[in-house]
Amino acid sequence: MGNAPSEYSVPDWVTESVIKAIERVRAADTQESVANGLRALSALVRMEYEHKIMVKAARGIEAVVAAMRAHVGSAVVQEHGCCAIANIADGAKSEPIKIKVAEAGGIEAVVAAMRAHIGPAAVQGHGCH
């Protein structure tokens, strides 16, 4: 396990879980639903580089940024959005993913979240990651 690419084959349930989490973020109609989708996506990409690649390929980075832009007033959405962006971009071997995060507006979304929610420590902490 870890962030480096490997011969690891992603189990079908993981692929389905990543896709469902992205779809949940895109289709959510409440801030709570968006936050739950972001939380799930963040957990799924935390450790495995292959999961980050799946998120990039499925336009999940854009879905995270769009959710953050649509719910800029929600500290919980911003917290989990910042965490998802941090987890997607984290890892020594994920330069192409970091570039995609920047191109998709992820840096601006995190900065906007941190500016809009100065008080919540979780937003600030995940934003600084």
N, CA, C and O atoms as a GROMACS GRO file, in nm:
protein
  516
    1MET      N    1   0.083  -0.118   0.000
    1MET     CA    2   0.000   0.000   0.000
    1MET      C    3   0.087   0.123   0.000
    1MET      O    4   0.206   0.117   0.030
    2GLY      N    5   0.026   0.235  -0.034
    2GLY     CA    6   0.099   0.359  -0.035
    2GLY      C    7   0.060   0.442  -0.155
    2GLY      O    8  -0.041   0.415  -0.220
    3ASN      N    9   0.139   0.541  -0.183
    3ASN     CA   10   0.105   0.635  -0.289
    3ASN      C   11   0.174   0.605  -0.421
    3ASN      O   12   0.140   0.667  -0.522
    4ALA      N   13   0.266   0.514  -0.425
    4ALA     CA   14   0.340   0.487  -0.548
    4ALA      C   15   0.262   0.390  -0.636
    4ALA      O   16   0.196   0.299  -0.586
    5PRO      N   17   0.271   0.408  -0.768
    5PRO     CA   18   0.207   0.313  -0.859
    5PRO      C   19   0.265   0.174  -0.836
    5PRO      O   20   0.382   0.159  -0.799
    6SER      N   21   0.182   0.073  -0.860
    6SER     CA   22   0.228  -0.063  -0.837
    6SER      C   23   0.157  -0.157  -0.933
    6SER      O   24   0.084  -0.114  -1.022
    7GLU      N   25   0.180  -0.285  -0.914
    7GLU     CA   26   0.112  -0.387  -0.990
    7GLU      C   27  -0.024  -0.420  -0.928
    7GLU      O   28  -0.093  -0.511  -0.973
    8TYR      N   29  -0.060  -0.345  -0.828
    8TYR     CA   30  -0.184  -0.362  -0.754
    8TYR      C   31  -0.304  -0.354  -0.848
    8TYR      O   32  -0.316  -0.260  -0.926
    9SER      N   33  -0.391  -0.452  -0.841
    9SER     CA   34  -0.514  -0.451  -0.921
    9SER      C   35  -0.628  -0.402  -0.832
    9SER      O   36  -0.652  -0.457  -0.725
   10VAL      N   37  -0.696  -0.299  -0.877
   10VAL     CA   38  -0.803  -0.240  -0.798
   10VAL      C   39  -0.923  -0.333  -0.801
   10VAL      O   40  -0.974  -0.365  -0.909
   11PRO      N   41  -0.970  -0.375  -0.684
   11PRO     CA   42  -1.089  -0.461  -0.680
   11PRO      C   43  -1.211  -0.388  -0.736
   11PRO      O   44  -1.220  -0.266  -0.726
   12ASP      N   45  -1.304  -0.462  -0.794
   12ASP     CA   46  -1.423  -0.402  -0.853
   12ASP      C   47  -1.501  -0.319  -0.752
   12ASP      O   48  -1.553  -0.213  -0.787
   13TRP      N   49  -1.509  -0.366  -0.626
   13TRP     CA   50  -1.587  -0.291  -0.528
   13TRP      C   51  -1.526  -0.154  -0.501
   13TRP      O   52  -1.600  -0.060  -0.471
   14VAL      N   53  -1.394  -0.141  -0.512
   14VAL     CA   54  -1.330  -0.011  -0.491
   14VAL      C   55  -1.362   0.081  -0.608
   14VAL      O   56  -1.397   0.197  -0.588
   15THR      N   57  -1.350   0.029  -0.728
   15THR     CA   58  -1.384   0.108  -0.846
   15THR      C   59  -1.528   0.157  -0.837
   15THR      O   60  -1.556   0.275  -0.860
   16GLU      N   61  -1.619   0.067  -0.804
   16GLU     CA   62  -1.760   0.104  -0.791
   16GLU      C   63  -1.779   0.207  -0.680
   16GLU      O   64  -1.858   0.300  -0.695
   17SER      N   65  -1.708   0.193  -0.570
   17SER     CA   66  -1.720   0.287  -0.458
   17SER      C   67  -1.670   0.426  -0.496
   17SER      O   68  -1.733   0.526  -0.461
   18VAL      N   69  -1.559   0.433  -0.569
   18VAL     CA   70  -1.506   0.562  -0.613
   18VAL      C   71  -1.606   0.629  -0.708
   18VAL      O   72  -1.637   0.747  -0.692
   19ILE      N   73  -1.656   0.554  -0.804
   19ILE     CA   74  -1.752   0.610  -0.900
   19ILE      C   75  -1.880   0.655  -0.828
   19ILE      O   76  -1.933   0.762  -0.858
   20LYS      N   77  -1.928   0.574  -0.734
   20LYS     CA   78  -2.050   0.612  -0.658
   20LYS      C   79  -2.026   0.738  -0.577
   20LYS      O   80  -2.114   0.823  -0.568
   21ALA      N   81  -1.909   0.751  -0.518
   21ALA     CA   82  -1.879   0.870  -0.439
   21ALA      C   83  -1.877   0.994  -0.528
   21ALA      O   84  -1.929   1.099  -0.489
   22ILE      N   85  -1.818   0.984  -0.645
   22ILE     CA   86  -1.816   1.097  -0.739
   22ILE      C   87  -1.958   1.130  -0.784
   22ILE      O   88  -1.996   1.247  -0.787
   23GLU      N   89  -2.035   1.028  -0.818
   23GLU     CA   90  -2.174   1.051  -0.859
   23GLU      C   91  -2.255   1.115  -0.746
   23GLU      O   92  -2.339   1.201  -0.770
   24ARG      N   93  -2.229   1.072  -0.625
   24ARG     CA   94  -2.300   1.128  -0.509
   24ARG      C   95  -2.270   1.277  -0.494
   24ARG      O   96  -2.359   1.356  -0.464
   25VAL      N   97  -2.145   1.314  -0.514
   25VAL     CA   98  -2.107   1.455  -0.506
   25VAL      C   99  -2.177   1.534  -0.617
   25VAL      O  100  -2.229   1.643  -0.592
   26ARG      N  101  -2.179   1.480  -0.737
   26ARG     CA  102  -2.240   1.550  -0.851
   26ARG      C  103  -2.392   1.565  -0.836
   26ARG      O  104  -2.448   1.668  -0.873
   27ALA      N  105  -2.458   1.462  -0.784
   27ALA     CA  106  -2.604   1.459  -0.782
   27ALA      C  107  -2.665   1.506  -0.651
   27ALA      O  108  -2.788   1.517  -0.641
   28ALA      N  109  -2.586   1.534  -0.552
   28ALA     CA  110  -2.639   1.568  -0.420
   28ALA      C  111  -2.724   1.693  -0.426
   28ALA      O  112  -2.694   1.789  -0.497
   29ASP      N  113  -2.833   1.690  -0.350
   29ASP     CA  114  -2.922   1.806  -0.348
   29ASP      C  115  -2.921   1.880  -0.214
   29ASP      O  116  -2.989   1.982  -0.200
   30THR      N  117  -2.847   1.830  -0.118
   30THR     CA  118  -2.834   1.901   0.010
   30THR      C  119  -2.686   1.912   0.046
   30THR      O  120  -2.602   1.835  -0.001
   31GLN      N  121  -2.657   2.009   0.130
   31GLN     CA  122  -2.519   2.025   0.175
   31GLN      C  123  -2.470   1.902   0.249
   31GLN      O  124  -2.353   1.864   0.237
   32GLU      N  125  -2.558   1.840   0.325
   32GLU     CA  126  -2.521   1.718   0.398
   32GLU      C  127  -2.484   1.605   0.302
   32GLU      O  128  -2.387   1.533   0.323
   33SER      N  129  -2.562   1.590   0.196
   33SER     CA  130  -2.534   1.486   0.096
   33SER      C  131  -2.402   1.512   0.024
   33SER      O  132  -2.324   1.420   0.001
   34VAL      N  133  -2.378   1.638  -0.010
   34VAL     CA  134  -2.252   1.674  -0.074
   34VAL      C  135  -2.135   1.643   0.019
   34VAL      O  136  -2.037   1.581  -0.021
   35ALA      N  137  -2.148   1.685   0.145
   35ALA     CA  138  -2.041   1.660   0.243
   35ALA      C  139  -2.015   1.511   0.261
   35ALA      O  140  -1.900   1.469   0.270
   36ASN      N  141  -2.121   1.431   0.265
   36ASN     CA  142  -2.104   1.286   0.279
   36ASN      C  143  -2.034   1.227   0.158
   36ASN      O  144  -1.949   1.139   0.173
   37GLY      N  145  -2.068   1.272   0.038
   37GLY     CA  146  -2.001   1.225  -0.082
   37GLY      C  147  -1.855   1.263  -0.083
   37GLY      O  148  -1.770   1.182  -0.120
   38LEU      N  149  -1.825   1.386  -0.044
   38LEU     CA  150  -1.686   1.431  -0.037
   38LEU      C  151  -1.608   1.353   0.067
   38LEU      O  152  -1.492   1.318   0.045
   39ARG      N  153  -1.671   1.324   0.181
   39ARG     CA  154  -1.606   1.247   0.287
   39ARG      C  155  -1.572   1.106   0.237
   39ARG      O  156  -1.462   1.056   0.261
   40ALA      N  157  -1.667   1.044   0.168
   40ALA     CA  158  -1.644   0.909   0.114
   40ALA      C  159  -1.532   0.910   0.011
   40ALA      O  160  -1.444   0.824   0.013
   41LEU      N  161  -1.536   1.006  -0.080
   41LEU     CA  162  -1.433   1.016  -0.184
   41LEU      C  163  -1.296   1.038  -0.121
   41LEU      O  164  -1.197   0.978  -0.162
   42SER      N  165  -1.290   1.125  -0.023
   42SER     CA  166  -1.165   1.155   0.045
   42SER      C  167  -1.105   1.030   0.109
   42SER      O  168  -0.985   1.006   0.099
   43ALA      N  169  -1.190   0.951   0.173
   43ALA     CA  170  -1.142   0.828   0.238
   43ALA      C  171  -1.092   0.727   0.134
   43ALA      O  172  -0.993   0.658   0.158
   44LEU      N  173  -1.159   0.718   0.022
   44LEU     CA  174  -1.122   0.620  -0.081
   44LEU      C  175  -0.989   0.652  -0.150
   44LEU      O  176  -0.921   0.561  -0.196
   45VAL      N  177  -0.953   0.778  -0.156
   45VAL     CA  178  -0.828   0.815  -0.226
   45VAL      C  179  -0.712   0.839  -0.132
   45VAL      O  180  -0.601   0.871  -0.178
   46ARG      N  181  -0.734   0.825  -0.006
   46ARG     CA  182  -0.631   0.862   0.092
   46ARG      C  183  -0.501   0.785   0.077
   46ARG      O  184  -0.393   0.844   0.088
   47MET      N  185  -0.507   0.656   0.052
   47MET     CA  186  -0.387   0.574   0.057
   47MET      C  187  -0.337   0.522  -0.078
   47MET      O  188  -0.216   0.510  -0.098
   48GLU      N  189  -0.424   0.492  -0.167
   48GLU     CA  190  -0.384   0.422  -0.290
   48GLU      C  191  -0.374   0.515  -0.411
   48GLU      O  192  -0.470   0.585  -0.444
   49TYR      N  193  -0.260   0.515  -0.474
   49TYR     CA  194  -0.238   0.596  -0.593
   49TYR      C  195  -0.336   0.560  -0.704
   49TYR      O  196  -0.385   0.647  -0.775
   50GLU      N  197  -0.365   0.431  -0.718
   50GLU     CA  198  -0.456   0.386  -0.823
   50GLU      C  199  -0.594   0.448  -0.808
   50GLU      O  200  -0.662   0.476  -0.907
   51HIS      N  201  -0.637   0.470  -0.685
   51HIS     CA  202  -0.767   0.531  -0.660
   51HIS      C  203  -0.766   0.677  -0.704
   51HIS      O  204  -0.866   0.728  -0.755
   52LYS      N  205  -0.654   0.744  -0.685
   52LYS     CA  206  -0.638   0.882  -0.728
   52LYS      C  207  -0.647   0.891  -0.881
   52LYS      O  208  -0.709   0.983  -0.935
   53ILE      N  209  -0.586   0.795  -0.948
   53ILE     CA  210  -0.592   0.789  -1.094
   53ILE      C  211  -0.736   0.771  -1.142
   53ILE      O  212  -0.778   0.835  -1.238
   54MET      N  213  -0.811   0.684  -1.074
   54MET     CA  214  -0.952   0.664  -1.109
   54MET      C  215  -1.031   0.793  -1.094
   54MET      O  216  -1.113   0.826  -1.179
   55VAL      N  217  -1.008   0.866  -0.986
   55VAL     CA  218  -1.079   0.991  -0.962
   55VAL      C  219  -1.046   1.091  -1.072
   55VAL      O  220  -1.135   1.160  -1.122
   56LYS      N  221  -0.920   1.099  -1.108
   56LYS     CA  222  -0.879   1.191  -1.215
   56LYS      C  223  -0.948   1.152  -1.346
   56LYS      O  224  -1.001   1.238  -1.416
   57ALA      N  225  -0.947   1.025  -1.379
   57ALA     CA  226  -1.006   0.978  -1.506
   57ALA      C  227  -1.157   0.999  -1.510
   57ALA      O  228  -1.214   1.024  -1.616
   58ALA      N  229  -1.223   0.989  -1.396
   58ALA     CA  230  -1.368   1.003  -1.390
   58ALA      C  231  -1.412   1.148  -1.368
   58ALA      O  232  -1.528   1.176  -1.339
   59ARG      N  233  -1.317   1.241  -1.381
   59ARG     CA  234  -1.343   1.383  -1.362
   59ARG      C  235  -1.393   1.414  -1.221
   59ARG      O  236  -1.473   1.505  -1.199
   60GLY      N  237  -1.344   1.336  -1.126
   60GLY     CA  238  -1.382   1.355  -0.986
   60GLY      C  239  -1.324   1.482  -0.926
   60GLY      O  240  -1.385   1.541  -0.837
   61ILE      N  241  -1.208   1.523  -0.973
   61ILE     CA  242  -1.148   1.647  -0.923
   61ILE      C  243  -1.240   1.765  -0.957
   61ILE      O  244  -1.264   1.851  -0.873
   62GLU      N  245  -1.289   1.766  -1.080
   62GLU     CA  246  -1.381   1.872  -1.122
   62GLU      C  247  -1.510   1.869  -1.040
   62GLU      O  248  -1.568   1.973  -1.009
   63ALA      N  249  -1.555   1.748  -1.006
   63ALA     CA  250  -1.677   1.735  -0.924
   63ALA      C  251  -1.656   1.793  -0.784
   63ALA      O  252  -1.745   1.858  -0.730
   64VAL      N  253  -1.540   1.769  -0.727
   64VAL     CA  254  -1.509   1.825  -0.595
   64VAL      C  255  -1.507   1.977  -0.600
   64VAL      O  256  -1.567   2.043  -0.516
   65VAL      N  257  -1.437   2.031  -0.698
   65VAL     CA  258  -1.427   2.177  -0.712
   65VAL      C  259  -1.565   2.238  -0.736
   65VAL      O  260  -1.599   2.340  -0.676
   66ALA      N  261  -1.645   2.176  -0.821
   66ALA     CA  262  -1.780   2.227  -0.848
   66ALA      C  263  -1.866   2.226  -0.722
   66ALA      O  264  -1.941   2.320  -0.697
   67ALA      N  265  -1.854   2.120  -0.642
   67ALA     CA  266  -1.930   2.112  -0.517
   67ALA      C  267  -1.887   2.222  -0.420
   67ALA      O  268  -1.970   2.284  -0.355
   68MET      N  269  -1.757   2.246  -0.412
   68MET     CA  270  -1.708   2.351  -0.324
   68MET      C  271  -1.756   2.488  -0.370
   68MET      O  272  -1.793   2.571  -0.287
   69ARG      N  273  -1.757   2.512  -0.499
   69ARG     CA  274  -1.805   2.640  -0.552
   69ARG      C  275  -1.955   2.658  -0.530
   69ARG      O  276  -2.002   2.768  -0.504
   70ALA      N  277  -2.029   2.550  -0.540
   70ALA     CA  278  -2.174   2.557  -0.526
   70ALA      C  279  -2.217   2.574  -0.380
   70ALA      O  280  -2.328   2.621  -0.353
   71HIS      N  281  -2.131   2.537  -0.287
   71HIS     CA  282  -2.167   2.540  -0.144
   71HIS      C  283  -2.062   2.616  -0.063
   71HIS      O  284  -2.020   2.572   0.045
   72VAL      N  285  -2.020   2.730  -0.116
   72VAL     CA  286  -1.912   2.807  -0.051
   72VAL      C  287  -1.950   2.851   0.090
   72VAL      O  288  -1.861   2.875   0.172
   73GLY      N  289  -2.077   2.864   0.120
   73GLY     CA  290  -2.121   2.906   0.253
   73GLY      C  291  -2.126   2.796   0.356
   73GLY      O  292  -2.148   2.823   0.474
   74SER      N  293  -2.107   2.673   0.316
   74SER     CA  294  -2.115   2.559   0.408
   74SER      C  295  -1.976   2.518   0.455
   74SER      O  296  -1.894   2.469   0.378
   75ALA      N  297  -1.952   2.538   0.584
   75ALA     CA  298  -1.822   2.500   0.640
   75ALA      C  299  -1.796   2.350   0.628
   75ALA      O  300  -1.684   2.308   0.602
   76VAL      N  301  -1.900   2.268   0.647
   76VAL     CA  302  -1.881   2.122   0.642
   76VAL      C  303  -1.847   2.077   0.499
   76VAL      O  304  -1.763   1.988   0.481
   77VAL      N  305  -1.911   2.135   0.398
   77VAL     CA  306  -1.877   2.102   0.259
   77VAL      C  307  -1.734   2.147   0.230
   77VAL      O  308  -1.658   2.073   0.168
   78GLN      N  309  -1.698   2.266   0.275
   78GLN     CA  310  -1.563   2.316   0.249
   78GLN      C  311  -1.458   2.232   0.321
   78GLN      O  312  -1.351   2.205   0.266
   79GLU      N  313  -1.489   2.190   0.443
   79GLU     CA  314  -1.397   2.104   0.518
   79GLU      C  315  -1.368   1.975   0.441
   79GLU      O  316  -1.252   1.940   0.420
   80HIS      N  317  -1.474   1.907   0.399
   80HIS     CA  318  -1.455   1.779   0.330
   80HIS      C  319  -1.405   1.798   0.187
   80HIS      O  320  -1.337   1.710   0.134
   81GLY      N  321  -1.437   1.910   0.125
   81GLY     CA  322  -1.380   1.941  -0.006
   81GLY      C  323  -1.230   1.963   0.003
   81GLY      O  324  -1.154   1.911  -0.079
   82CYS      N  325  -1.187   2.041   0.102
   82CYS     CA  326  -1.043   2.063   0.122
   82CYS      C  327  -0.971   1.933   0.152
   82CYS      O  328  -0.862   1.909   0.101
   83CYS      N  329  -1.032   1.849   0.234
   83CYS     CA  330  -0.973   1.719   0.267
   83CYS      C  331  -0.963   1.631   0.142
   83CYS      O  332  -0.861   1.566   0.120
   84ALA      N  333  -1.068   1.630   0.060
   84ALA     CA  334  -1.066   1.550  -0.062
   84ALA      C  335  -0.957   1.598  -0.157
   84ALA      O  336  -0.881   1.518  -0.212
   85ILE      N  337  -0.948   1.730  -0.176
   85ILE     CA  338  -0.843   1.786  -0.264
   85ILE      C  339  -0.706   1.748  -0.209
   85ILE      O  340  -0.618   1.706  -0.285
   86ALA      N  341  -0.686   1.763  -0.079
   86ALA     CA  342  -0.556   1.730  -0.019
   86ALA      C  343  -0.522   1.582  -0.038
   86ALA      O  344  -0.410   1.549  -0.074
   87ASN      N  345  -0.620   1.494  -0.015
   87ASN     CA  346  -0.595   1.351  -0.029
   87ASN      C  347  -0.573   1.310  -0.174
   87ASN      O  348  -0.492   1.221  -0.202
   88ILE      N  349  -0.643   1.373  -0.265
   88ILE     CA  350  -0.624   1.343  -0.408
   88ILE      C  351  -0.483   1.383  -0.451
   88ILE      O  352  -0.416   1.309  -0.522
   89ALA      N  353  -0.440   1.501  -0.408
   89ALA     CA  354  -0.311   1.555  -0.453
   89ALA      C  355  -0.192   1.499  -0.377
   89ALA      O  356  -0.079   1.509  -0.424
   90ASP      N  357  -0.215   1.442  -0.260
   90ASP     CA  358  -0.106   1.396  -0.175
   90ASP      C  359  -0.035   1.275  -0.236
   90ASP      O  360  -0.098   1.186  -0.292
   91GLY      N  361   0.095   1.273  -0.225
   91GLY     CA  362   0.172   1.158  -0.271
   91GLY      C  363   0.285   1.198  -0.362
   91GLY      O  364   0.267   1.278  -0.454
   92ALA      N  365   0.400   1.144  -0.337
   92ALA     CA  366   0.520   1.182  -0.411
   92ALA      C  367   0.509   1.152  -0.560
   92ALA      O  368   0.572   1.220  -0.641
   93LYS      N  369   0.431   1.052  -0.599
   93LYS     CA  370   0.422   1.011  -0.739
   93LYS      C  371   0.300   1.072  -0.810
   93LYS      O  372   0.266   1.028  -0.919
   94SER      N  373   0.236   1.170  -0.751
   94SER     CA  374   0.114   1.221  -0.813
   94SER      C  375   0.128   1.359  -0.875
   94SER      O  376   0.035   1.439  -0.867
   95GLU      N  377   0.242   1.388  -0.937
   95GLU     CA  378   0.259   1.517  -1.004
   95GLU      C  379   0.152   1.543  -1.111
   95GLU      O  380   0.097   1.653  -1.114
   96PRO      N  381   0.120   1.445  -1.198
   96PRO     CA  382   0.014   1.472  -1.296
   96PRO      C  383  -0.121   1.501  -1.229
   96PRO      O  384  -0.201   1.578  -1.282
   97ILE      N  385  -0.144   1.440  -1.115
   97ILE     CA  386  -0.268   1.465  -1.043
   97ILE      C  387  -0.265   1.604  -0.982
   97ILE      O  388  -0.366   1.676  -0.985
   98LYS      N  389  -0.153   1.644  -0.926
   98LYS     CA  390  -0.140   1.778  -0.870
   98LYS      C  391  -0.162   1.884  -0.978
   98LYS      O  392  -0.227   1.986  -0.954
   99ILE      N  393  -0.109   1.859  -1.095
   99ILE     CA  394  -0.129   1.951  -1.207
   99ILE      C  395  -0.277   1.959  -1.242
   99ILE      O  396  -0.330   2.067  -1.266
  100LYS      N  397  -0.344   1.844  -1.246
  100LYS     CA  398  -0.488   1.841  -1.277
  100LYS      C  399  -0.569   1.915  -1.171
  100LYS      O  400  -0.664   1.985  -1.204
  101VAL      N  401  -0.532   1.900  -1.044
  101VAL     CA  402  -0.600   1.972  -0.935
  101VAL      C  403  -0.588   2.122  -0.960
  101VAL      O  404  -0.686   2.196  -0.948
  102ALA      N  405  -0.468   2.167  -0.995
  102ALA     CA  406  -0.447   2.310  -1.021
  102ALA      C  407  -0.528   2.355  -1.144
  102ALA      O  408  -0.593   2.460  -1.140
  103GLU      N  409  -0.523   2.278  -1.251
  103GLU     CA  410  -0.597   2.314  -1.373
  103GLU      C  411  -0.748   2.318  -1.351
  103GLU      O  412  -0.818   2.398  -1.414
  104ALA      N  413  -0.798   2.234  -1.262
  104ALA     CA  414  -0.942   2.226  -1.236
  104ALA      C  415  -0.990   2.334  -1.140
  104ALA      O  416  -1.110   2.346  -1.115
  105GLY      N  417  -0.898   2.413  -1.086
  105GLY     CA  418  -0.936   2.520  -0.993
  105GLY      C  419  -0.934   2.477  -0.847
  105GLY      O  420  -0.989   2.545  -0.762
  106GLY      N  421  -0.868   2.365  -0.819
  106GLY     CA  422  -0.864   2.315  -0.682
  106GLY      C  423  -0.793   2.407  -0.585
  106GLY      O  424  -0.835   2.421  -0.470
  107ILE      N  425  -0.686   2.469  -0.629
  107ILE     CA  426  -0.612   2.559  -0.540
  107ILE      C  427  -0.699   2.679  -0.505
  107ILE      O  428  -0.708   2.718  -0.389
  108GLU      N  429  -0.762   2.738  -0.606
  108GLU     CA  430  -0.850   2.852  -0.583
  108GLU      C  431  -0.967   2.815  -0.493
  108GLU      O  432  -1.008   2.894  -0.408
  109ALA      N  433  -1.022   2.694  -0.511
  109ALA     CA  434  -1.134   2.650  -0.428
  109ALA      C  435  -1.093   2.637  -0.282
  109ALA      O  436  -1.168   2.674  -0.192
  110VAL      N  437  -0.974   2.584  -0.258
  110VAL     CA  438  -0.924   2.569  -0.121
  110VAL      C  439  -0.898   2.706  -0.059
  110VAL      O  440  -0.936   2.730   0.056
  111VAL      N  441  -0.836   2.795  -0.133
  111VAL     CA  442  -0.810   2.930  -0.081
  111VAL      C  443  -0.942   3.002  -0.051
  111VAL      O  444  -0.954   3.068   0.053
  112ALA      N  445  -1.040   2.989  -0.139
  112ALA     CA  446  -1.171   3.051  -0.116
  112ALA      C  447  -1.237   2.994   0.009
  112ALA      O  448  -1.297   3.068   0.086
  113ALA      N  449  -1.225   2.863   0.029
  113ALA     CA  450  -1.282   2.799   0.148
  113ALA      C  451  -1.216   2.853   0.274
  113ALA      O  452  -1.284   2.882   0.373
  114MET      N  453  -1.085   2.865   0.271
  114MET     CA  454  -1.013   2.913   0.388
  114MET      C  455  -1.046   3.059   0.418
  114MET      O  456  -1.053   3.098   0.534
  115ARG      N  457  -1.066   3.138   0.315
  115ARG     CA  458  -1.104   3.279   0.335
  115ARG      C  459  -1.246   3.292   0.386
  115ARG      O  460  -1.275   3.377   0.470
  116ALA      N  461  -1.336   3.208   0.336
  116ALA     CA  462  -1.477   3.215   0.375
  116ALA      C  463  -1.503   3.158   0.514
  116ALA      O  464  -1.601   3.194   0.578
  117HIS      N  465  -1.416   3.070   0.559
  117HIS     CA  466  -1.437   3.000   0.687
  117HIS      C  467  -1.311   3.009   0.772
  117HIS      O  468  -1.241   2.911   0.794
  118ILE      N  469  -1.285   3.129   0.820
  118ILE     CA  470  -1.163   3.154   0.898
  118ILE      C  471  -1.167   3.082   1.032
  118ILE      O  472  -1.064   3.037   1.081
  119GLY      N  473  -1.285   3.072   1.092
  119GLY     CA  474  -1.298   3.015   1.226
  119GLY      C  475  -1.285   2.864   1.235
  119GLY      O  476  -1.213   2.814   1.322
  120PRO      N  477  -1.352   2.789   1.149
  120PRO     CA  478  -1.347   2.643   1.165
  120PRO      C  479  -1.206   2.585   1.145
  120PRO      O  480  -1.148   2.595   1.037
  121ALA      N  481  -1.153   2.527   1.252
  121ALA     CA  482  -1.017   2.472   1.246
  121ALA      C  483  -1.004   2.363   1.142
  121ALA      O  484  -0.898   2.349   1.081
  122ALA      N  485  -1.111   2.284   1.121
  122ALA     CA  486  -1.103   2.174   1.025
  122ALA      C  487  -1.084   2.224   0.882
  122ALA      O  488  -1.008   2.166   0.806
  123VAL      N  489  -1.153   2.332   0.847
  123VAL     CA  490  -1.136   2.391   0.712
  123VAL      C  491  -0.993   2.440   0.697
  123VAL      O  492  -0.927   2.413   0.596
  124GLN      N  493  -0.945   2.513   0.796
  124GLN     CA  494  -0.810   2.567   0.790
  124GLN      C  495  -0.705   2.455   0.787
  124GLN      O  496  -0.609   2.462   0.710
  125GLY      N  497  -0.724   2.353   0.869
  125GLY     CA  498  -0.628   2.242   0.875
  125GLY      C  499  -0.620   2.165   0.745
  125GLY      O  500  -0.511   2.138   0.694
  126HIS      N  501  -0.736   2.128   0.690
  126HIS     CA  502  -0.736   2.054   0.563
  126HIS      C  503  -0.688   2.142   0.449
  126HIS      O  504  -0.624   2.095   0.356
  127GLY      N  505  -0.720   2.270   0.457
  127GLY     CA  506  -0.676   2.364   0.353
  127GLY      C  507  -0.525   2.379   0.349
  127GLY      O  508  -0.467   2.400   0.242
  128CYS      N  509  -0.462   2.368   0.463
  128CYS     CA  510  -0.315   2.382   0.472
  128CYS      C  511  -0.242   2.253   0.438
  128CYS      O  512  -0.120   2.255   0.417
  129HIS      N  513  -0.313   2.142   0.431
  129HIS     CA  514  -0.249   2.013   0.403
  129HIS      C  515  -0.198   2.016   0.265
  129HIS      O  516  -0.140   1.917   0.219
   0.00000   0.00000   0.00000
